[in-house]
Amino acid sequence: MTEQVLSEVGAVVAPEREAELVALYRELVSGPLPEGLVRTELLRGPGGHWRVQSLWRDMAALEAVRNAPQRPAAPALFRRVGTEPELTVFSVAAAQTGELSLS
């Protein structure tokens, strides 16, 4: 079994650009998603910290997107709202899924 990887692209976003970031992300994920993308989320943290976390089938799927002629989507998203993102890639060492109950 190939090992899944999680990419995290994040930056601090100015408060006046946050709504634009959310709208751009929603637009991005409404279209076709890259081959091998399992899941993606836009996360907001304290102090204007934002992250796009994306779970990939394997490193080859992530590398295919990173090496494509067009710029990778998540870093480009942050650049469009005027900030320079940082990328971190994690190997998934263990995972568990469960039911999500939203009240």
MOPAC internal coordinates of N, CA, C and O (Angstrom, degrees):
PM7 1SCF
backbone

  N    0.0000 0     0.00 0     0.00 0    0    0    0
  C    1.4579 1     0.00 0     0.00 0    1    0    0
  C    1.5280 1   108.83 1     0.00 0    2    1    0
  O    1.2310 1   120.42 1   -46.10 1    3    2    1
  N    1.3448 1   116.80 1   133.90 1    3    2    1
  C    1.4568 1   120.41 1   178.61 1    5    3    2
  C    1.5261 1   109.61 1   -78.92 1    6    5    3
  O    1.2310 1   121.50 1   -28.76 1    7    6    5
  N    1.2984 1   114.73 1   151.24 1    7    6    5
  C    1.4485 1   121.58 1  -176.83 1    9    7    6
  C    1.5224 1   110.91 1   -85.99 1   10    9    7
  O    1.2310 1   120.62 1   -52.84 1   11   10    9
  N    1.3292 1   116.42 1   127.16 1   11   10    9
  C    1.4596 1   120.58 1   175.75 1   13   11   10
  C    1.5256 1   108.98 1   -70.43 1   14   13   11
  O    1.2310 1   121.34 1   -24.64 1   15   14   13
  N    1.3275 1   115.05 1   155.36 1   15   14   13
  C    1.4600 1   121.13 1   175.57 1   17   15   14
  C    1.5240 1   108.69 1  -130.03 1   18   17   15
  O    1.2310 1   121.60 1   -28.53 1   19   18   17
  N    1.3304 1   114.54 1   151.47 1   19   18   17
  C    1.4578 1   121.31 1   177.79 1   21   19   18
  C    1.5140 1   107.90 1  -119.03 1   22   21   19
  O    1.2310 1   120.88 1   -56.94 1   23   22   21
  N    1.3200 1   115.92 1   123.06 1   23   22   21
  C    1.4609 1   119.85 1   175.25 1   25   23   22
  C    1.5171 1   108.00 1   -98.76 1   26   25   23
  O    1.2310 1   121.43 1   -38.87 1   27   26   25
  N    1.3237 1   114.87 1   141.13 1   27   26   25
  C    1.4594 1   120.93 1   178.05 1   29   27   26
  C    1.5160 1   107.09 1  -128.32 1   30   29   27
  O    1.2310 1   120.99 1   -61.54 1   31   30   29
  N    1.3122 1   115.72 1   118.46 1   31   30   29
  C    1.4563 1   122.05 1   178.12 1   33   31   30
  C    1.5150 1   105.75 1  -115.95 1   34   33   31
  O    1.2310 1   120.21 1   -56.77 1   35   34   33
  N    1.3338 1   117.19 1   123.23 1   35   34   33
  C    1.4545 1   118.62 1  -174.85 1   37   35   34
  C    1.5043 1   113.36 1  -145.37 1   38   37   35
  O    1.2310 1   121.84 1   -18.60 1   39   38   37
  N    1.3297 1   114.08 1   161.40 1   39   38   37
  C    1.4568 1   121.47 1   178.99 1   41   39   38
  C    1.5266 1   108.57 1  -166.16 1   42   41   39
  O    1.2310 1   121.37 1   -14.33 1   43   42   41
  N    1.3095 1   114.98 1   165.67 1   43   42   41
  C    1.4548 1   121.00 1   171.43 1   45   43   42
  C    1.5285 1   106.43 1   -89.36 1   46   45   43
  O    1.2310 1   121.12 1   -50.63 1   47   46   45
  N    1.3338 1   115.47 1   129.37 1   47   46   45
  C    1.4630 1   121.95 1  -177.16 1   49   47   46
  C    1.5256 1   108.52 1  -113.90 1   50   49   47
  O    1.2310 1   120.69 1   -45.37 1   51   50   49
  N    1.3192 1   116.29 1   134.63 1   51   50   49
  C    1.4668 1   121.21 1   178.09 1   53   51   50
  C    1.5276 1   109.65 1   -61.30 1   54   53   51
  O    1.2310 1   119.87 1   -39.71 1   55   54   53
  N    1.3316 1   117.85 1   140.29 1   55   54   53
  C    1.4667 1   120.44 1  -177.31 1   57   55   54
  C    1.5253 1   113.82 1   -52.60 1   58   57   55
  O    1.2310 1   120.34 1   142.56 1   59   58   57
  N    1.3234 1   116.95 1   -37.44 1   59   58   57
  C    1.4625 1   119.79 1  -178.50 1   61   59   58
  C    1.5266 1   113.41 1   -72.82 1   62   61   59
  O    1.2310 1   119.48 1   171.74 1   63   62   61
  N    1.3328 1   118.60 1    -8.26 1   63   62   61
  C    1.4643 1   122.66 1   179.51 1   65   63   62
  C    1.5224 1   112.72 1  -107.59 1   66   65   63
  O    1.2310 1   119.85 1   176.03 1   67   66   65
  N    1.3410 1   117.90 1    -3.97 1   67   66   65
  C    1.4663 1   121.23 1  -175.64 1   69   67   66
  C    1.5232 1   112.93 1   -63.01 1   70   69   67
  O    1.2310 1   119.68 1   135.52 1   71   70   69
  N    1.3241 1   118.21 1   -44.48 1   71   70   69
  C    1.4692 1   120.82 1   179.42 1   73   71   70
  C    1.5269 1   110.32 1   -61.78 1   74   73   71
  O    1.2310 1   120.27 1   142.03 1   75   74   73
  N    1.3101 1   117.09 1   -37.97 1   75   74   73
  C    1.4676 1   121.77 1   177.22 1   77   75   74
  C    1.5273 1   110.58 1   -63.72 1   78   77   75
  O    1.2310 1   120.33 1   137.83 1   79   78   77
  N    1.3420 1   116.98 1   -42.17 1   79   78   77
  C    1.4676 1   121.25 1   178.36 1   81   79   78
  C    1.5272 1   110.52 1   -59.69 1   82   81   79
  O    1.2310 1   120.39 1   132.92 1   83   82   81
  N    1.3232 1   116.86 1   -47.08 1   83   82   81
  C    1.4686 1   120.84 1  -179.98 1   85   83   82
  C    1.5307 1   110.26 1   -61.76 1   86   85   83
  O    1.2310 1   119.98 1   135.91 1   87   86   85
  N    1.3239 1   117.64 1   -44.09 1   87   86   85
  C    1.4716 1   121.03 1   179.76 1   89   87   86
  C    1.5296 1   110.96 1   -63.37 1   90   89   87
  O    1.2310 1   120.19 1   137.20 1   91   90   89
  N    1.3269 1   117.24 1   -42.80 1   91   90   89
  C    1.4685 1   120.91 1   179.21 1   93   91   90
  C    1.5231 1   111.17 1   -64.29 1   94   93   91
  O    1.2310 1   120.19 1   139.41 1   95   94   93
  N    1.3282 1   117.25 1   -40.59 1   95   94   93
  C    1.4636 1   120.90 1   178.80 1   97   95   94
  C    1.5253 1   109.80 1   -63.56 1   98   97   95
  O    1.2310 1   120.05 1   133.28 1   99   98   97
  N    1.3232 1   117.51 1   -46.72 1   99   98   97
  C    1.4773 1   120.83 1   179.49 1  101   99   98
  C    1.5237 1   111.14 1   -59.55 1  102  101   99
  O    1.2310 1   120.69 1   139.64 1  103  102  101
  N    1.3215 1   116.28 1   -40.36 1  103  102  101
  C    1.4683 1   120.74 1   177.15 1  105  103  102
  C    1.5294 1   110.27 1   -63.77 1  106  105  103
  O    1.2310 1   120.87 1   136.41 1  107  106  105
  N    1.3174 1   115.93 1   -43.59 1  107  106  105
  C    1.4636 1   121.43 1  -179.39 1  109  107  106
  C    1.5245 1   111.66 1   -59.46 1  110  109  107
  O    1.2310 1   119.73 1   131.67 1  111  110  109
  N    1.3181 1   118.12 1   -48.33 1  111  110  109
  C    1.4612 1   120.66 1  -175.22 1  113  111  110
  C    1.5264 1   112.81 1   -81.04 1  114  113  111
  O    1.2310 1   120.06 1   173.57 1  115  114  113
  N    1.3234 1   117.48 1    -6.43 1  115  114  113
  C    1.4665 1   119.00 1   176.55 1  117  115  114
  C    1.5249 1   111.63 1   -78.88 1  118  117  115
  O    1.2310 1   120.46 1   164.09 1  119  118  117
  N    1.3191 1   116.72 1   -15.91 1  119  118  117
  C    1.4585 1   121.09 1   179.50 1  121  119  118
  C    1.5147 1   111.00 1   -94.18 1  122  121  119
  O    1.2310 1   120.52 1     9.06 1  123  122  121
  N    1.3182 1   116.61 1  -170.94 1  123  122  121
  C    1.4675 1   119.98 1   178.69 1  125  123  122
  C    1.5279 1   110.72 1   -62.87 1  126  125  123
  O    1.2310 1   121.01 1   -41.17 1  127  126  125
  N    1.3163 1   115.67 1   138.83 1  127  126  125
  C    1.4600 1   121.39 1   179.17 1  129  127  126
  C    1.5221 1   109.59 1   -99.38 1  130  129  127
  O    1.2310 1   120.31 1   -27.54 1  131  130  129
  N    1.3279 1   117.01 1   152.46 1  131  130  129
  C    1.4777 1   119.79 1  -177.68 1  133  131  130
  C    1.5253 1   112.01 1   -63.55 1  134  133  131
  O    1.2310 1   121.38 1   -29.98 1  135  134  133
  N    1.3111 1   114.97 1   150.02 1  135  134  133
  C    1.4632 1   122.49 1   174.26 1  137  135  134
  C    1.5227 1   108.76 1   -58.74 1  138  137  135
  O    1.2310 1   120.43 1   -48.36 1  139  138  137
  N    1.3131 1   116.78 1   131.64 1  139  138  137
  C    1.4559 1   121.27 1   177.04 1  141  139  138
  C    1.5132 1   114.85 1    91.94 1  142  141  139
  O    1.2310 1   119.76 1   174.84 1  143  142  141
  N    1.3401 1   118.06 1    -5.16 1  143  142  141
  C    1.4629 1   120.55 1   176.37 1  145  143  142
  C    1.5194 1   108.57 1   -79.57 1  146  145  143
  O    1.2310 1   120.44 1   -59.63 1  147  146  145
  N    1.3302 1   116.76 1   120.37 1  147  146  145
  C    1.4596 1   122.27 1  -177.51 1  149  147  146
  C    1.5203 1   110.40 1   -89.56 1  150  149  147
  O    1.2310 1   120.70 1   136.93 1  151  150  149
  N    1.3345 1   116.26 1   -43.07 1  151  150  149
  C    1.4642 1   120.90 1  -174.19 1  153  151  150
  C    1.5243 1   108.17 1  -160.29 1  154  153  151
  O    1.2310 1   120.75 1   -30.29 1  155  154  153
  N    1.3351 1   116.18 1   149.71 1  155  154  153
  C    1.4632 1   120.31 1   174.73 1  157  155  154
  C    1.5225 1   109.23 1  -147.55 1  158  157  155
  O    1.2310 1   121.25 1   -35.19 1  159  158  157
  N    1.3277 1   115.22 1   144.81 1  159  158  157
  C    1.4617 1   121.17 1   177.78 1  161  159  158
  C    1.5185 1   109.99 1  -140.61 1  162  161  159
  O    1.2310 1   121.41 1   -31.48 1  163  162  161
  N    1.3306 1   114.91 1   148.52 1  163  162  161
  C    1.4566 1   122.52 1   170.25 1  165  163  162
  C    1.5215 1   106.13 1  -102.36 1  166  165  163
  O    1.2310 1   120.57 1   -57.28 1  167  166  165
  N    1.3214 1   116.51 1   122.72 1  167  166  165
  C    1.4657 1   121.95 1  -174.96 1  169  167  166
  C    1.5233 1   110.55 1  -117.26 1  170  169  167
  O    1.2310 1   121.19 1   -43.85 1  171  170  169
  N    1.3396 1   115.33 1   136.15 1  171  170  169
  C    1.4642 1   121.06 1   176.70 1  173  171  170
  C    1.5207 1   108.63 1  -109.28 1  174  173  171
  O    1.2310 1   120.30 1   -47.91 1  175  174  173
  N    1.3156 1   117.03 1   132.09 1  175  174  173
  C    1.4550 1   122.25 1   177.85 1  177  175  174
  C    1.5109 1   110.26 1  -120.03 1  178  177  175
  O    1.2310 1   120.67 1     4.40 1  179  178  177
  N    1.3141 1   116.32 1  -175.60 1  179  178  177
  C    1.4629 1   119.96 1  -179.43 1  181  179  178
  C    1.5289 1   111.53 1   -70.40 1  182  181  179
  O    1.2310 1   121.26 1   -24.37 1  183  182  181
  N    1.3143 1   115.20 1   155.63 1  183  182  181
  C    1.4606 1   120.46 1   174.11 1  185  183  182
  C    1.5053 1   115.52 1    67.74 1  186  185  183
  O    1.2310 1   119.68 1  -153.92 1  187  186  185
  N    1.3232 1   118.22 1    26.08 1  187  186  185
  C    1.4596 1   121.33 1   179.13 1  189  187  186
  C    1.5152 1   114.64 1    77.83 1  190  189  187
  O    1.2310 1   120.12 1  -168.73 1  191  190  189
  N    1.3390 1   117.38 1    11.27 1  191  190  189
  C    1.4673 1   121.09 1   178.05 1  193  191  190
  C    1.5255 1   109.61 1   -78.51 1  194  193  191
  O    1.2310 1   120.67 1   -52.16 1  195  194  193
  N    1.3107 1   116.33 1   127.84 1  195  194  193
  C    1.4618 1   123.82 1   178.94 1  197  195  194
  C    1.5145 1   109.25 1  -126.77 1  198  197  195
  O    1.2310 1   120.52 1   -29.85 1  199  198  197
  N    1.3337 1   116.61 1   150.15 1  199  198  197
  C    1.4591 1   123.00 1   179.20 1  201  199  198
  C    1.5252 1   110.03 1  -141.50 1  202  201  199
  O    1.2310 1   120.81 1   -36.77 1  203  202  201
  N    1.3049 1   116.06 1   143.23 1  203  202  201
  C    1.4596 1   121.79 1   164.30 1  205  203  202
  C    1.5158 1   105.10 1  -110.32 1  206  205  203
  O    1.2310 1   121.06 1   -64.03 1  207  206  205
  N    1.3231 1   115.58 1   115.97 1  207  206  205
  C    1.4558 1   120.87 1   176.23 1  209  207  206
  C    1.5169 1   107.73 1  -106.54 1  210  209  207
  O    1.2310 1   121.16 1   -49.23 1  211  210  209
  N    1.3194 1   115.39 1   130.77 1  211  210  209
  C    1.4583 1   120.94 1  -178.10 1  213  211  210
  C    1.5220 1   109.34 1  -131.77 1  214  213  211
  O    1.2310 1   121.09 1   -52.38 1  215  214  213
  N    1.3153 1   115.52 1   127.62 1  215  214  213
  C    1.4558 1   122.12 1   177.57 1  217  215  214
  C    1.5232 1   108.24 1   -95.51 1  218  217  215
  O    1.2310 1   121.18 1   -52.36 1  219  218  217
  N    1.3398 1   115.34 1   127.64 1  219  218  217
  C    1.4679 1   121.93 1  -176.98 1  221  219  218
  C    1.5192 1   110.36 1  -113.63 1  222  221  219
  O    1.2310 1   120.96 1   -32.23 1  223  222  221
  N    1.3129 1   115.77 1   147.77 1  223  222  221
  C    1.4701 1   122.78 1   178.59 1  225  223  222
  C    1.5224 1   111.30 1   -52.94 1  226  225  223
  O    1.2310 1   121.00 1   138.48 1  227  226  225
  N    1.3418 1   115.70 1   -41.52 1  227  226  225
  C    1.4605 1   121.67 1   179.78 1  229  227  226
  C    1.5237 1   108.84 1  -166.86 1  230  229  227
  O    1.2310 1   120.69 1    -6.01 1  231  230  229
  N    1.3149 1   116.28 1   173.99 1  231  230  229
  C    1.4667 1   120.99 1  -178.79 1  233  231  230
  C    1.5194 1   111.63 1   -63.04 1  234  233  231
  O    1.2310 1   120.02 1   147.16 1  235  234  233
  N    1.3170 1   117.56 1   -32.84 1  235  234  233
  C    1.4702 1   120.78 1   179.58 1  237  235  234
  C    1.5302 1   110.93 1   -61.57 1  238  237  235
  O    1.2310 1   119.97 1   140.56 1  239  238  237
  N    1.3260 1   117.65 1   -39.44 1  239  238  237
  C    1.4696 1   120.95 1   179.11 1  241  239  238
  C    1.5236 1   110.52 1   -65.17 1  242  241  239
  O    1.2310 1   120.38 1   136.06 1  243  242  241
  N    1.3329 1   116.89 1   -43.94 1  243  242  241
  C    1.4581 1   120.43 1   177.83 1  245  243  242
  C    1.5216 1   110.86 1   -64.74 1  246  245  243
  O    1.2310 1   120.12 1   135.91 1  247  246  245
  N    1.3113 1   117.37 1   -44.09 1  247  246  245
  C    1.4659 1   121.10 1  -179.86 1  249  247  246
  C    1.5298 1   111.50 1   -62.76 1  250  249  247
  O    1.2310 1   120.08 1   144.05 1  251  250  249
  N    1.3262 1   117.46 1   -35.95 1  251  250  249
  C    1.4720 1   120.42 1   177.95 1  253  251  250
  C    1.5193 1   110.65 1   -60.62 1  254  253  251
  O    1.2310 1   120.38 1   138.83 1  255  254  253
  N    1.3284 1   116.89 1   -41.17 1  255  254  253
  C    1.4671 1   120.87 1   178.71 1  257  255  254
  C    1.5247 1   110.23 1   -70.23 1  258  257  255
  O    1.2310 1   120.43 1   137.64 1  259  258  257
  N    1.3035 1   116.78 1   -42.36 1  259  258  257
  C    1.4687 1   120.48 1  -178.42 1  261  259  258
  C    1.5241 1   111.93 1   -66.76 1  262  261  259
  O    1.2310 1   120.01 1   151.58 1  263  262  261
  N    1.3393 1   117.59 1   -28.42 1  263  262  261
  C    1.4651 1   121.43 1  -177.91 1  265  263  262
  C    1.5231 1   113.68 1   -97.42 1  266  265  263
  O    1.2310 1   120.07 1  -178.32 1  267  266  265
  N    1.3251 1   117.47 1     1.68 1  267  266  265
  C    1.4686 1   121.04 1   179.57 1  269  267  266
  C    1.5327 1   109.73 1   -68.70 1  270  269  267
  O    1.2310 1   119.94 1   -22.80 1  271  270  269
  N    1.3327 1   117.71 1   157.20 1  271  270  269
  C    1.4692 1   120.63 1  -178.97 1  273  271  270
  C    1.5366 1   113.37 1   -60.33 1  274  273  271
  O    1.2310 1   120.01 1   143.51 1  275  274  273
  N    1.3311 1   117.58 1   -36.49 1  275  274  273
  C    1.4581 1   119.49 1   178.76 1  277  275  274
  C    1.5300 1   109.67 1   -82.04 1  278  277  275
  O    1.2310 1   120.77 1   -26.99 1  279  278  277
  N    1.3139 1   116.13 1   153.01 1  279  278  277
  C    1.4659 1   121.10 1  -178.77 1  281  279  278
  C    1.5190 1   110.21 1   -64.12 1  282  281  279
  O    1.2310 1   119.97 1   -35.38 1  283  282  281
  N    1.3336 1   117.67 1   144.62 1  283  282  281
  C    1.4610 1   119.63 1   174.49 1  285  283  282
  C    1.5324 1   110.50 1   -57.83 1  286  285  283
  O    1.2310 1   120.85 1   -39.39 1  287  286  285
  N    1.3197 1   115.98 1   140.61 1  287  286  285
  C    1.4628 1   122.23 1  -169.84 1  289  287  286
  C    1.5254 1   113.94 1   -65.52 1  290  289  287
  O    1.2310 1   119.38 1   132.56 1  291  290  289
  N    1.3266 1   118.79 1   -47.44 1  291  290  289
  C    1.4670 1   119.89 1  -174.26 1  293  291  290
  C    1.5313 1   112.50 1   -63.11 1  294  293  291
  O    1.2310 1   118.84 1   131.74 1  295  294  293
  N    1.3377 1   119.82 1   -48.26 1  295  294  293
  C    1.4695 1   118.08 1   177.12 1  297  295  294
  C    1.5375 1   112.23 1   -61.39 1  298  297  295
  O    1.2310 1   120.55 1   140.74 1  299  298  297
  N    1.3252 1   116.55 1   -39.26 1  299  298  297
  C    1.4640 1   119.91 1   179.16 1  301  299  298
  C    1.5218 1   111.01 1   -62.84 1  302  301  299
  O    1.2310 1   120.25 1   144.04 1  303  302  301
  N    1.3133 1   117.13 1   -35.96 1  303  302  301
  C    1.4617 1   122.59 1   178.45 1  305  303  302
  C    1.5310 1   110.16 1   -58.69 1  306  305  303
  O    1.2310 1   120.17 1   131.59 1  307  306  305
  N    1.3219 1   117.28 1   -48.41 1  307  306  305
  C    1.4633 1   120.48 1  -179.99 1  309  307  306
  C    1.5301 1   111.58 1   -66.96 1  310  309  307
  O    1.2310 1   120.37 1   142.40 1  311  310  309
  N    1.3093 1   116.90 1   -37.60 1  311  310  309
  C    1.4721 1   119.21 1   178.83 1  313  311  310
  C    1.5254 1   111.01 1   -64.26 1  314  313  311
  O    1.2310 1   120.42 1   147.44 1  315  314  313
  N    1.3279 1   116.80 1   -32.56 1  315  314  313
  C    1.4746 1   120.41 1   179.15 1  317  315  314
  C    1.5233 1   112.35 1   -66.71 1  318  317  315
  O    1.2310 1   120.00 1   158.00 1  319  318  317
  N    1.3278 1   117.61 1   -22.00 1  319  318  317
  C    1.4653 1   120.02 1   176.98 1  321  319  318
  C    1.5298 1   111.11 1  -104.07 1  322  321  319
  O    1.2310 1   120.55 1  -160.76 1  323  322  321
  N    1.3324 1   116.55 1    19.24 1  323  322  321
  C    1.4491 1   121.67 1   168.76 1  325  323  322
  C    1.5109 1   117.71 1    82.62 1  326  325  323
  O    1.2310 1   119.98 1  -151.81 1  327  326  325
  N    1.3224 1   117.65 1    28.19 1  327  326  325
  C    1.4610 1   119.68 1   179.14 1  329  327  326
  C    1.5235 1   110.01 1  -137.96 1  330  329  327
  O    1.2310 1   120.99 1   -26.44 1  331  330  329
  N    1.3214 1   115.71 1   153.56 1  331  330  329
  C    1.4632 1   120.58 1  -179.99 1  333  331  330
  C    1.5287 1   108.94 1   -98.97 1  334  333  331
  O    1.2310 1   120.03 1   -61.30 1  335  334  333
  N    1.3365 1   117.55 1   118.70 1  335  334  333
  C    1.4641 1   120.96 1  -175.50 1  337  335  334
  C    1.5278 1   112.98 1   -83.96 1  338  337  335
  O    1.2310 1   121.89 1   -16.78 1  339  338  337
  N    1.3234 1   114.00 1   163.22 1  339  338  337
  C    1.4617 1   122.30 1   172.00 1  341  339  338
  C    1.5204 1   107.89 1  -115.37 1  342  341  339
  O    1.2310 1   120.61 1   -35.28 1  343  342  341
  N    1.3262 1   116.44 1   144.72 1  343  342  341
  C    1.4599 1   122.59 1  -179.94 1  345  343  342
  C    1.5177 1   109.86 1  -115.27 1  346  345  343
  O    1.2310 1   121.22 1   -46.24 1  347  346  345
  N    1.3247 1   115.27 1   133.76 1  347  346  345
  C    1.4550 1   122.01 1   171.71 1  349  347  346
  C    1.5198 1   107.18 1  -131.26 1  350  349  347
  O    1.2310 1   120.47 1   -40.72 1  351  350  349
  N    1.3337 1   116.71 1   139.28 1  351  350  349
  C    1.4600 1   121.78 1   178.16 1  353  351  350
  C    1.5231 1   107.85 1  -119.11 1  354  353  351
  O    1.2310 1   121.12 1   -49.54 1  355  354  353
  N    1.3393 1   115.47 1   130.46 1  355  354  353
  C    1.4496 1   122.70 1  -179.88 1  357  355  354
  C    1.5214 1   109.61 1  -116.26 1  358  357  355
  O    1.2310 1   120.12 1   -38.08 1  359  358  357
  N    1.3215 1   117.37 1   141.92 1  359  358  357
  C    1.4597 1   121.94 1   168.90 1  361  359  358
  C    1.5187 1   107.44 1   -85.90 1  362  361  359
  O    1.2310 1   120.49 1   -42.51 1  363  362  361
  N    1.3263 1   116.67 1   137.49 1  363  362  361
  C    1.4675 1   120.97 1   177.92 1  365  363  362
  C    1.5187 1   107.16 1   -82.96 1  366  365  363
  O    1.2310 1   120.60 1   -70.63 1  367  366  365
  N    1.3305 1   116.46 1   109.37 1  367  366  365
  C    1.4540 1   121.79 1  -177.72 1  369  367  366
  C    1.5342 1   111.55 1   -85.35 1  370  369  367
  O    1.2310 1   120.34 1   148.47 1  371  370  369
  N    1.3249 1   116.95 1   -31.53 1  371  370  369
  C    1.4580 1   122.41 1   178.21 1  373  371  370
  C    1.5197 1   107.68 1  -158.62 1  374  373  371
  O    1.2310 1   120.09 1   -28.53 1  375  374  373
  N    1.3099 1   117.44 1   151.47 1  375  374  373
  C    1.4679 1   121.07 1  -178.18 1  377  375  374
  C    1.5241 1   110.39 1  -149.94 1  378  377  375
  O    1.2310 1   121.33 1   -26.27 1  379  378  377
  N    1.2936 1   115.05 1   153.73 1  379  378  377
  C    1.4562 1   122.74 1   174.88 1  381  379  378
  C    1.5157 1   107.83 1  -146.24 1  382  381  379
  O    1.2310 1   120.10 1   -44.53 1  383  382  381
  N    1.2880 1   117.41 1   135.47 1  383  382  381
  C    1.4578 1   120.81 1   175.81 1  385  383  382
  C    1.5211 1   108.61 1  -117.08 1  386  385  383
  O    1.2310 1   121.32 1   -24.10 1  387  386  385
  N    1.2937 1   115.08 1   155.90 1  387  386  385
  C    1.4474 1   121.66 1   179.08 1  389  387  386
  C    1.5110 1   109.75 1  -150.39 1  390  389  387
  O    1.2310 1   121.13 1    -0.30 1  391  390  389
  N    1.3007 1   115.45 1   179.70 1  391  390  389
  C    1.4565 1   119.74 1   178.32 1  393  391  390
  C    1.5087 1   109.89 1   -75.29 1  394  393  391
  O    1.2310 1   121.35 1   -38.55 1  395  394  393
  N    1.3170 1   115.03 1   141.45 1  395  394  393
  C    1.4499 1   121.66 1   176.31 1  397  395  394
  C    1.5094 1   107.65 1  -107.21 1  398  397  395
  O    1.2310 1   120.77 1   -57.00 1  399  398  397
  N    1.3007 1   116.13 1   123.00 1  399  398  397
  C    1.4605 1   121.11 1   179.94 1  401  399  398
  C    1.5158 1   108.37 1  -111.76 1  402  401  399
  O    1.2310 1   120.34 1   -63.61 1  403  402  401
  N    1.3188 1   116.95 1   116.39 1  403  402  401
  C    1.4515 1   121.78 1   176.57 1  405  403  402
  C    1.5194 1   109.17 1  -103.03 1  406  405  403
  O    1.2310 1   120.63 1   -56.36 1  407  406  405
  N    1.2949 1   116.40 1   123.64 1  407  406  405
  C    1.4643 1   119.92 1   179.40 1  409  407  406
  C    1.4942 1   111.29 1  -100.27 1  410  409  407
  O    1.2310 1   120.10 1   180.00 1  411  410  409

